[in-house]
Structures are given as structure tokens and as C-alpha cells.
Amino acid sequence: MRAVFVDANDSLAAVTEKLIRPNDPKVVVNRNASVTSEQLPDVLDGAEIAIIDHTHLPVEIAAQCRGLKHVVFLGTGARSYMNPEALAERGIAVHIIKGYGDTAVAECAIALMWSAAKGFARMDREMRAGNWLRSNGIELTGKTIGLIGFGGIAAEAARIAAGSGMKVLAWNRTPKTHSGVEFVSLEKLLAESHVVSLHLLLNDDTKNFLSAERIAVMRPGVILINTARGAVVDEGAMIEALRSGHIGHAGLDVFVTEPLPADHVLTTLPNVTLSAHSAFRTPEASDNLINAALDHCRRIVTTGH
């Protein structure tokens, strides 16, 4: 049984080649991060396992990939790139990887929060342009952070925020408990939190989850952090709230359209800090990610599923 990493960038290719063991299943690393969907049948060349980082796999293309039985997606957001249920109907199982970057993403969310609170990004832009802009910051000690969705990333964010002297509220779709975290209704969280950080998977139920109506409930001047997926927020409603100041600042690592177009309105708003969907990009997270992908391949070869 053979696996092909179809769209490895140089960094992940190097990590993969470093972590492959002598007795592992054969893994071919395709060092072409810009491979197209239409090229996948040729790139896979009959391989049973496709390791995919970011390339779209439409069902009609999968049907042309002879021998393909398993897709190992590098992350949790496979639905943004393929339809797992439709692929399953064709006998192709989609495997995702959870938890590999919990600490990395949580640290990014907290870093965006601090940057938003202190205005670092705007001051940096202005100083580079020759303007001595001094802005008033916000002290976060004693403030409340609300975490929407509570998995491994949110648990790490809660740990860091609590260590910074913040009160931590959380809401989750299913009941949970966690030391030092108060689980409350969504309405209470939105109304009381000085910082709201999103940690939801994107699916049909969570698309536009943070709607105009829910944004209106948020505390005026709130800091909004999104390291989840761009589409969990109604982007238009968020932009209007940023313009009015109802959302005081947004720290965004994810967007509805990626890469973010150069002329996108978010690039023109002074109260937005932008990050290029890079929350998970640390050497530690990359090692965790590729090790987990290789473990999937090892299990598939050993057990057949």
C-alpha cells in the first residue's frame, strides 16, 4: 500500500522526510504546494492513500483517482476542501487530525488579543509611515474573556488567559466542565465578555454563527478574535460593527476568502489586526501534525481502516 503527500510545501516536506521510519509504508512526497485538483489523478498514480494539506478534492476528481481508498487530511477542516460523506459513498474514507496545534493556535489567539488591546499593529503601521501615533491601550487583567466552542484549543486559551488574571467564560454546544472556567449561556457570554474568541469547527450549523443579531448583543467595544474559520462570522455584519465601533477591534487569522484579496475592505480598517491563517504554523505543531498523519497511514496499512 502506497501513500502520496500530494501538496507538500518545502517545510512540511522536510518534516515528513525527517519523521518517516525505515519500516513505514511507502510515502511519496510531492513537493508542489500549488498542485491543482485536476492534477491529482496523475500525482496519486494509483496510490491508495492521499495525504492532503490544502488541495480541493471534488467527488468527480476522486472518481478518476484509481485505487484511492483513504484521504488523510492535515487538520480538522476537511469540509472546506472536500465532501467527506460523498467520498464515503464512493468507498473513500476521510481521516482528520485533531489536537496537533492546540497550543500553537491558542497562543496565536491570545497574541491577537493582546495586540488588539494595546494597538500594536496600528502603531507599527503608522510609525513605518513616519507618523508618531500614540494610542491608549486596554488593561486585560481583571477583564472577561468568552470562549465560544470549547475543545483543546479553547482549553489552552483558557489556561493562558487565566494565568494573565482574566475571568474565563465559555459556551459549548454540548455540556462541559473545566477547572477555572465558568460555562454560561451564549447570551450571557456575549453580553459580559470584554474579549470574545471563536473556537468552532465550520459546518452547516456554525456557518455565520456569529450573526448580526448576536453581534448586537455583544458588549460595546468588545475585542473579537477569530482563529477558527472565517465563515463562522457574518463578515458583512462584523465589518459594519467594526466601522461603528461596536466591535472595538478584531484580531483575525482566518477569512471567508483566502488568501485575503489585496483590496479587501478589512485591509482598510484601522481597528483590525490581520494574520495570514498561520496560527498553527510552528515547528512543534508541524511535527505533531505529520506524526499523526503517518500514524494514520501506519494504522490503515495494518488494519485496513
FENVEN-V147738 format. One record per pair of residues at least 24 apart in sequence whose ideal C-beta (glycine too) atoms are under 10 Angstrom apart, sorted by the first residue. I is the first residue (numbers start at 1). J is the second residue. D is the distance in whole Angstrom. If there is no record, write none. Layout:
BEGIN
i: {I I}
j: {J J}
d: {D D}
END
This chain:
BEGIN
i: {1 1 1 1 1 1 1 1 1 1 1 1 1 2 2 2 2 2 2 2 2 2 2 2 2 3 3 3 3 3 3 3 3 3 3 3 3 3 3 3 3 3 3 4 4 4 4 4 4 4 4 4 4 4 4 4 4 4 4 5 5 5 5 5 5 5 5 5 5 5 5 5 5 5 6 6 6 6 6 6 6 6 6 6 6 6 6 6 6 6 6 6 7 7 7 7 7 7 7 7 7 7 7 7 7 7 7 7 8 8 8 8 8 8 8 9 9 9 9 11 11 11 12 12 12 12 12 12 12 13 14 14 15 15 15 15 15 15 15 15 16 16 16 16 16 16 16 17 18 18 19 19 19 19 19 19 20 20 20 21 21 23 24 24 24 24 25 25 25 25 25 25 25 26 26 27 27 27 27 27 36 37 37 37 37 38 40 40 40 41 41 41 44 48 48 48 48 49 49 49 49 49 49 49 50 50 51 51 51 51 51 51 52 52 52 52 52 53 53 53 54 54 54 54 55 55 56 56 56 57 57 57 57 57 57 58 58 58 58 59 59 59 59 59 59 59 60 62 62 62 62 62 63 63 63 65 65 68 69 69 69 69 70 70 70 70 70 70 70 70 70 71 71 71 72 72 72 72 72 72 72 72 72 73 73 73 74 74 74 74 74 74 74 75 75 75 75 75 76 76 76 76 76 76 76 76 77 77 77 77 77 77 79 79 79 79 79 80 80 80 80 80 93 93 95 95 95 95 95 95 95 95 96 96 96 97 97 97 97 97 97 97 97 98 98 98 98 98 99 99 99 99 99 99 99 100 100 100 100 100 100 100 100 100 100 100 100 101 101 101 101 101 101 101 101 101 101 101 101 101 102 102 102 102 102 102 102 102 102 102 103 103 103 103 103 103 103 103 103 103 103 104 104 104 104 104 104 104 104 104 104 104 104 104 104 105 105 105 105 105 105 105 105 105 105 105 105 105 105 105 106 106 106 106 106 106 106 106 106 106 106 106 106 106 106 107 107 107 107 107 107 107 108 108 108 108 108 108 108 108 108 108 108 108 109 109 109 109 109 109 109 109 109 109 109 109 109 109 109 109 109 109 109 110 110 110 110 110 110 110 110 110 110 110 110 110 110 110 111 111 111 111 111 111 111 111 112 112 112 112 112 112 112 112 112 112 112 112 112 112 112 112 113 113 113 113 113 113 113 113 113 113 113 113 113 113 113 113 113 113 113 114 114 114 114 114 114 114 115 115 115 115 115 115 116 116 116 116 116 116 116 116 116 116 116 116 116 117 117 117 117 117 117 117 118 119 119 119 119 120 121 121 121 121 121 121 121 121 122 122 122 122 122 124 125 126 133 135 138 138 138 138 138 138 139 140 140 140 140 140 140 141 141 142 142 142 143 143 143 143 143 144 144 144 144 144 144 144 144 144 144 145 145 145 145 145 145 145 145 145 145 146 146 146 146 146 146 146 146 146 146 146 146 146 146 146 146 146 146 146 147 147 147 147 147 147 147 147 147 147 147 147 147 148 148 148 148 148 148 148 148 148 148 148 148 148 148 148 148 148 148 149 149 149 149 149 149 149 149 149 149 150 150 150 150 150 150 150 150 151 151 151 151 152 153 153 153 153 153 153 154 154 154 154 154 154 154 155 155 155 156 157 157 157 157 158 158 161 161 166 166 166 167 167 167 168 169 169 169 170 170 171 172 172 173 173 173 173 173 186 186 187 187 188 189 189 190 190 190 190 190 190 190 191 191 191 191 192 192 193 193 193 193 193 194 194 194 194 194 194 195 195 195 195 195 195 195 195 196 196 196 196 196 196 196 197 197 197 197 197 197 197 198 198 198 198 198 198 198 198 198 198 198 199 199 199 199 199 200 200 200 200 200 201 201 201 202 202 202 202 202 202 203 203 203 206 206 206 207 207 207 207 207 208 208 208 208 208 208 208 209 209 210 210 210 210 210 211 211 212 212 212 212 212 213 215 215 215 215 215 216 216 218 218 219 219 219 220 220 220 220 220 221 221 221 221 221 222 222 222 222 222 223 223 223 223 223 223 223 224 224 224 224 224 224 225 225 225 225 225 225 226 226 226 226 226 226 226 226 227 227 227 227 227 227 227 227 227 228 228 228 229 229 229 229 229 229 230 230 230 230 230 230 230 230 231 231 231 232 235 235 235 236 238 238 239 239 239 239 239 239 242 242 242 242 242 243 243 245 247 247 249 250 251 252 253 253 253 253 254 254}
j: {25 26 47 48 49 67 69 70 297 300 301 302 304 26 27 28 44 45 46 47 48 49 67 297 301 27 28 29 44 47 48 49 50 51 70 72 293 294 296 297 298 300 301 28 29 30 40 43 44 45 46 47 48 49 50 51 52 65 68 29 30 31 43 49 50 51 52 53 72 74 290 293 294 297 30 32 33 35 39 40 43 44 47 50 51 52 53 54 55 57 65 71 31 32 33 34 35 36 39 40 43 50 51 52 53 54 55 74 32 33 35 51 53 74 290 33 34 53 54 281 283 286 51 53 74 286 289 290 293 290 286 290 283 286 287 288 289 290 291 293 51 286 289 290 291 293 294 290 287 290 286 287 290 291 293 294 290 294 297 294 298 298 294 297 298 301 49 294 297 298 300 301 302 297 301 51 290 293 294 297 61 61 62 81 82 64 64 65 68 65 66 68 68 92 297 300 301 93 95 293 296 297 300 301 92 94 95 290 293 294 296 297 78 81 82 94 293 81 289 293 80 81 258 277 81 82 80 81 82 81 82 83 87 92 94 82 83 86 87 83 85 86 87 89 90 92 86 86 87 90 91 92 87 90 92 90 92 92 93 300 304 305 94 95 296 297 299 300 301 304 305 95 96 296 96 97 292 293 294 295 296 297 300 97 293 296 100 280 286 289 290 292 293 100 101 280 289 293 100 101 151 153 201 202 228 229 201 202 203 228 229 254 201 202 203 204 229 202 229 230 231 258 300 305 292 293 295 296 297 299 300 305 201 292 296 288 289 290 291 292 293 295 296 151 152 153 201 292 151 152 153 285 288 289 292 152 280 284 285 286 287 288 289 290 291 292 293 152 153 156 227 279 280 281 282 284 285 286 288 289 151 152 153 154 155 156 157 280 285 288 152 153 156 157 159 160 280 282 284 285 288 153 156 227 278 279 280 281 282 283 284 285 286 288 289 152 153 154 156 157 199 227 228 253 278 279 280 281 282 285 147 152 153 154 155 156 157 158 159 160 161 197 199 227 279 153 156 157 160 227 279 282 153 157 225 227 251 253 275 278 279 280 281 282 145 147 153 154 156 157 160 161 195 197 198 199 225 226 227 228 251 253 279 140 145 156 157 159 160 161 163 164 166 195 197 225 227 251 160 225 227 251 253 273 275 279 195 197 223 224 225 226 227 249 250 251 252 253 273 274 275 279 138 140 143 145 157 160 161 164 166 194 195 196 197 223 224 225 249 251 273 138 140 164 195 223 251 273 223 225 249 251 273 275 140 195 223 224 225 248 249 250 251 252 271 272 273 143 194 195 223 248 249 251 249 249 270 271 273 273 249 251 270 271 272 273 274 275 249 270 271 272 273 273 270 270 270 270 194 195 221 223 248 249 165 164 165 166 194 195 223 165 166 166 167 194 167 193 194 195 223 168 169 182 189 192 193 194 195 196 219 169 170 189 193 194 195 196 197 223 225 170 171 182 184 186 188 189 190 191 192 193 194 195 196 197 198 218 219 222 171 172 178 181 183 189 193 195 196 197 198 199 225 172 173 186 189 190 193 196 197 198 199 200 206 209 210 214 226 228 232 173 197 198 199 200 201 206 209 228 232 174 176 177 178 181 183 199 200 176 199 200 201 199 197 199 227 228 279 280 178 181 197 198 199 200 228 179 181 199 199 197 199 225 227 197 199 195 197 193 194 195 192 193 194 193 193 195 196 197 199 196 199 200 200 201 205 206 209 214 217 214 217 217 217 218 214 215 216 217 218 219 222 217 218 219 222 218 219 218 219 222 223 224 218 219 221 222 223 248 219 222 223 224 225 248 249 251 222 223 224 225 226 247 250 223 224 225 226 227 228 251 224 225 226 227 228 229 230 232 233 252 254 225 226 227 228 232 226 228 229 232 233 228 229 232 228 229 230 231 232 254 229 231 232 231 232 233 231 232 233 234 256 232 233 234 235 236 237 256 233 234 234 235 237 238 241 237 238 236 237 238 240 241 237 240 241 242 246 247 241 246 246 247 246 247 248 244 245 246 247 248 245 246 247 248 249 246 247 248 249 250 247 248 249 250 251 271 273 248 249 250 251 252 272 249 250 251 252 253 273 250 251 252 253 254 255 275 279 251 252 253 254 275 277 278 279 280 253 254 279 253 254 255 256 258 277 254 255 256 257 258 260 266 277 255 256 257 256 264 265 266 265 266 272 264 265 266 268 269 272 266 269 270 271 272 269 271 271 271 272 273 274 275 277 277 278 279 280 278 279}
d: {6 8 8 5 7 9 9 9 8 7 5 10 9 5 8 7 9 9 8 5 6 7 9 10 10 5 7 10 9 6 7 4 7 6 8 7 9 9 9 5 10 8 9 5 8 6 9 6 5 7 9 4 9 7 6 7 9 10 10 5 6 9 10 9 8 4 8 8 9 9 9 8 10 10 5 8 10 6 9 6 5 7 9 6 7 6 8 10 6 9 10 10 9 7 5 8 5 10 10 9 8 10 9 6 5 6 5 9 8 7 9 8 7 10 10 4 9 7 9 8 9 7 9 7 8 6 8 7 9 10 9 10 8 5 6 10 8 5 9 10 8 9 10 5 10 8 8 10 8 8 10 7 5 6 9 6 9 7 10 8 9 9 6 7 7 9 8 9 5 7 8 5 9 9 10 7 10 9 7 7 10 5 10 9 10 9 8 6 9 5 7 9 6 10 10 8 9 10 9 10 8 6 6 8 9 10 10 9 6 9 8 8 8 7 8 9 10 9 9 9 9 7 9 10 7 9 9 5 7 6 4 9 7 9 9 7 8 9 10 6 10 5 6 8 7 9 10 9 6 6 10 6 10 6 9 10 8 6 7 8 9 9 8 7 8 8 10 5 10 10 8 7 9 10 8 8 9 5 9 9 5 7 8 7 9 10 9 10 10 6 8 9 6 8 8 8 8 10 9 10 9 10 6 9 10 10 7 6 10 9 6 9 8 7 6 9 10 7 7 10 8 9 8 7 9 9 10 5 9 9 8 10 10 10 9 8 6 9 9 4 6 9 8 8 7 10 10 8 8 5 9 10 8 10 8 9 8 9 6 8 9 4 4 9 8 6 9 9 8 10 10 7 4 8 7 8 4 9 7 7 8 4 5 9 7 5 9 9 9 9 9 8 5 10 9 9 10 8 7 8 9 9 9 10 9 6 5 7 4 10 7 4 9 9 10 9 5 10 8 8 8 5 9 8 10 4 6 10 9 8 10 8 5 8 8 3 4 8 8 6 9 9 9 8 9 10 8 8 7 10 8 8 9 9 9 6 9 6 7 7 4 8 9 9 9 9 7 9 9 5 9 9 9 5 9 8 5 8 5 9 8 8 7 10 9 9 6 10 5 7 10 8 10 10 8 8 10 10 10 10 10 8 10 9 9 9 10 9 9 10 5 9 7 9 9 3 8 7 6 9 7 9 10 7 10 7 9 9 8 9 9 10 5 10 7 6 10 5 9 6 10 10 7 9 10 10 9 10 10 10 9 6 5 9 10 8 5 8 7 8 4 7 5 10 8 9 6 9 9 8 6 9 8 9 10 8 9 9 9 8 9 9 9 10 8 4 8 10 9 6 8 9 8 10 8 9 10 10 8 9 9 8 8 9 9 6 8 6 8 7 9 4 7 7 8 9 7 8 4 7 9 8 6 9 9 6 5 5 7 10 9 7 9 10 6 7 4 8 6 9 9 7 7 10 8 9 9 4 7 9 7 3 8 7 5 7 10 9 9 9 8 9 10 8 10 8 9 9 8 5 8 6 10 8 10 7 7 8 9 7 7 5 6 6 10 8 8 9 10 9 9 8 9 7 4 4 7 8 9 7 9 9 5 10 7 7 8 7 10 9 6 9 8 9 9 5 7 8 9 10 9 9 8 9 4 9 10 10 8 9 10 6 7 9 9 10 10 8 9 10 8 8 9 9 9 10 6 10 9 10 9 10 9 9 8 10 8 9 10 7 9 9 6 10 9 9 6 8 9 4 5 8 8 6 7 6 10 10 7 8 6 7 9 10 10 6 8 6 7 9 9 7 4 8 7 10 10 9 6 7 5 7 9 9 10 9 8 4 8 7 9 9 8 7 5 7 5 8 10 6 7 10 9 9 9 8 6 9 10 5 8 5 10 7 8 9 7 4 9 6 6 9 10 10 9 8 5 10 5 7 10 9 10 7 7 5 9 10 8 10 7 9 6 10 8 7 10 6 10 8 4 9 8 8 9 8 5 10 7 7 8 8 7 7 9 10 9 9 8 6 9 8 7 8 8 4 8 8 6 6 9 9 8 6 5 8 7 10 10 9 7 5 7 8 10 9 8 5 8 8 9 7 7 5 7 6 9 10 10 8 8 5 6 8 9 10 5 9 9 6 9 10 5 9 9 10 9 5 4 4 8 7 9 10 9 9 5 10 10 10 9 8 9 9 9 10 6 7 10 7 9 8 5 9 6 6 7 9 8 8 9 7 9 7 9 6 7 5 9 10 8}
END
